[in-house]
């Protein structure tokens, strides 16, 4: 799962920090990572079973960066349901969201 953030940064960081054009192949890799998570979540409520764990907190923090970048989760039903549960149940979610909202400024340009 660690590749999700790597795929995110491979796609977005060259655009944000080096003003390079978007690379459709890197976007496709990012989507493949989210699709893998979607498949993985098909048989469980959370990433490591039926209870919220640190795995979910880590993944949810990554998915928050996807969200502030405008990534569309609607094609990934399991991810969307899981992410909503994480938002509702993760301790300290407001802190995660506050940091993500600061990062959002890079995508509003």
Secondary structure, DSSP 4 states (H G I P E B T S, - for coil): -THHHHHHHHHHHHHHHH-PPP-HHHHHHHHHHHHHHHHHGGG-SBTTBSS--HHHHHHHHHHHHHHHTT---TT-HHHHHHHHHHHHH-TTHHHHHHHHHHHGGGT--
